[in-house]
Every structure is written in structure tokens, then in C-alpha cells.
């Protein structure tokens, strides 16, 4: 599975304006909803916050992968946001989060959702990959980093 299967170049926010976990979830929800017909940003934000209430999706090393399910998306989709200064996301390592990859799947899907989470977890373990995303000057360059990494698989 390639990240570009569920992340379009229009789904990257290179400079998140929000500086809190709740703010980032709202900002990425609004961004995704603005790009996909039929997705309500407020409903999506609530889905993500309900999942976060169970346990933080910040996996450490400056990465968070908030995820949830809602039928309005129709297929697995993602959005990536970058917080250069870092934000508090209740990370397991206690460090600020810089890269937030939001993943949303239809309520009926399980397999593809889990495969995507596993792929993202493996990918973000690579410190060089994370550094290249952080160094990219804009959303287009961030997408190029992801495309180049996808080409290796």
C-alpha cells in the first residue's frame, strides 16, 4: 500500500495555524472537508476527538496519526499537517508533535484502515524521512518527499 493511494497533493497543510491538539484536529478536519464533498468538518472533528479520548494517537518522535471512521468519506483518505514549532499532543514520549497525519476510513472498512496505519507507522519510524518532511519548503515539496518514499515500495 502506498501513502499516495490515500493522500492527495491537495491534502497537505505545510504550516498548521493551530497550536493545540484540539485546534489541529479542527483545522485538519476543515481542510479535509473542504476538499471532499459531503464531509462535515464538525462531525469529523468529533469522530477524531472521541478516538483521542480513548488514547492519544501521538506515537512519539514528533508524529501523531489521529484516525477515525465515518461513512461520508466513501473511501480511505488522509490529510497531513506540519507544525514547525511543535504542539502538545499527549505523545507517548512526552515530546512535541510536528507531523500530524489524519486518517479517515468508511465505518464499514477494517482491513484497509489497519494496513494504512501500519504503513504510516513504519514510514514515520524513519528519522531521515521525518527530517525531509520537516525540511520541505512547502506542501508540494512535502508531497514529493512522500511520492519518492512510495516509489521505493
C-alpha positions as CSV (number, residue, x, y, z in Angstrom):
1,X,0.0,0.0,0.0
2,X,1.3,3.4,-1.0
3,X,0.6,6.6,1.0
4,X,-0.4,8.3,-2.2
5,X,-3.2,5.8,-2.5
6,X,-5.0,7.7,0.3
7,X,-3.2,11.1,0.4
8,X,-3.6,13.6,-2.4
9,X,-1.3,16.6,-3.0
10,X,-4.2,18.9,-2.0
11,X,-4.4,17.2,1.4
12,X,-1.3,18.7,2.9
13,X,-1.2,21.7,5.2
14,X,2.5,22.7,5.4
15,X,2.1,25.3,8.1
16,X,-0.7,24.5,10.6
17,X,-2.1,27.6,12.2
18,X,-3.4,25.8,15.3
19,X,-1.1,25.3,18.3
20,X,-3.2,22.8,20.3
21,X,-4.3,19.2,19.8
22,X,-8.0,20.3,19.6
23,X,-7.1,23.1,17.2
24,X,-5.1,20.8,14.9
25,X,-7.9,18.2,14.8
26,X,-10.3,21.0,13.9
27,X,-8.0,22.6,11.3
28,X,-7.3,19.3,9.5
29,X,-11.0,18.3,9.7
30,X,-11.9,21.6,8.0
31,X,-9.2,21.2,5.4
32,X,-10.3,17.6,4.5
33,X,-14.0,18.6,4.4
34,X,-13.2,21.5,2.1
35,X,-11.6,19.0,-0.4
36,X,-14.3,16.3,-0.2
37,X,-17.9,16.7,-1.0
38,X,-20.4,15.5,1.7
39,X,-17.9,15.5,4.6
40,X,-19.0,17.7,7.6
41,X,-15.9,19.1,9.3
42,X,-17.6,19.3,12.7
43,X,-18.7,15.7,12.6
44,X,-15.2,14.6,11.5
45,X,-13.6,16.6,14.3
46,X,-15.9,14.9,16.9
47,X,-15.1,11.5,15.5
48,X,-11.3,12.2,15.9
49,X,-11.7,13.7,19.4
50,X,-13.7,10.7,20.5
51,X,-10.9,8.4,19.3
52,X,-8.3,10.7,21.1
53,X,-10.3,10.4,24.3
54,X,-9.6,6.6,24.3
55,X,-5.8,7.1,24.0
56,X,-3.5,9.6,22.3
57,X,-2.6,8.8,18.7
58,X,0.8,10.6,19.1
59,X,3.2,7.7,18.6
60,X,6.4,9.6,19.5
61,X,9.3,11.1,17.5
62,X,7.1,14.1,16.7
63,X,4.4,12.1,15.0
64,X,0.7,11.7,15.6
65,X,-1.8,9.7,13.5
66,X,-5.3,10.7,14.6
67,X,-7.8,8.4,12.9
68,X,-11.5,7.6,12.8
69,X,-14.3,6.2,10.7
70,X,-17.2,7.9,9.0
71,X,-19.3,6.7,6.0
72,X,-19.3,10.2,4.5
73,X,-15.7,9.7,3.1
74,X,-16.6,6.7,0.9
75,X,-13.0,5.5,0.8
76,X,-9.8,5.8,2.9
77,X,-8.5,9.3,2.9
78,X,-5.8,11.2,4.7
79,X,-4.5,14.7,5.4
80,X,-1.1,15.7,6.6
81,X,-0.3,18.8,8.7
82,X,3.0,20.2,9.8
83,X,3.6,22.2,13.0
84,X,7.1,23.5,12.7
85,X,7.2,24.7,16.3
86,X,5.6,21.5,17.6
87,X,2.5,21.1,19.7
88,X,1.5,19.2,22.8
89,X,-0.4,16.1,21.6
90,X,-0.1,13.9,24.7
91,X,2.7,11.9,23.0
92,X,3.9,8.7,24.5
93,X,7.5,10.1,24.6
94,X,6.3,13.4,26.1
95,X,7.9,15.4,23.2
96,X,6.1,18.0,21.0
97,X,4.4,16.7,17.8
98,X,5.4,18.2,14.5
99,X,3.8,16.0,11.9
100,X,0.1,15.0,12.1
101,X,-1.3,12.5,9.7
102,X,-5.1,12.3,9.9
103,X,-6.6,9.1,8.5
104,X,-10.3,8.6,7.9
105,X,-12.0,5.5,6.6
106,X,-15.6,4.4,5.9
107,X,-17.2,2.9,9.0
108,X,-17.5,-0.5,7.3
109,X,-13.8,-0.8,6.5
110,X,-11.3,-2.5,8.7
111,X,-8.5,-4.2,6.7
112,X,-7.5,-1.2,4.6
113,X,-7.7,1.1,7.6
114,X,-5.3,-1.1,9.6
115,X,-2.9,-1.5,6.6
116,X,-2.7,2.2,6.2
117,X,-2.0,2.7,10.0
118,X,0.7,0.0,9.8
119,X,2.3,1.6,6.7
120,X,2.3,5.1,8.2
121,X,3.8,3.8,11.5
122,X,6.6,2.0,9.6
123,X,7.3,5.0,7.4
124,X,7.4,7.6,10.2
125,X,9.9,5.4,12.1
126,X,12.5,6.5,9.6
127,X,14.2,9.6,11.0
128,X,15.6,10.6,7.6
129,X,12.1,10.6,6.2
130,X,10.7,12.7,9.0
131,X,13.6,15.2,8.6
132,X,13.0,15.5,4.9
133,X,9.3,16.3,5.5
134,X,10.2,18.9,8.1
135,X,12.8,20.5,5.8
136,X,10.5,20.7,2.7
137,X,9.7,24.3,2.0
138,X,6.0,23.8,1.1
139,X,3.2,21.4,0.7
140,X,4.2,20.5,-2.9
141,X,7.7,19.6,-1.7
142,X,6.3,17.6,1.2
143,X,4.2,15.6,-1.3
144,X,7.3,15.0,-3.4
145,X,9.1,13.5,-0.4
146,X,6.2,11.1,0.2
147,X,6.0,10.2,-3.5
148,X,9.7,9.5,-3.6
149,X,9.4,7.3,-0.5
150,X,6.4,5.5,-2.0
151,X,8.4,4.7,-5.1
152,X,10.8,2.5,-3.0
153,X,8.0,0.0,-2.4
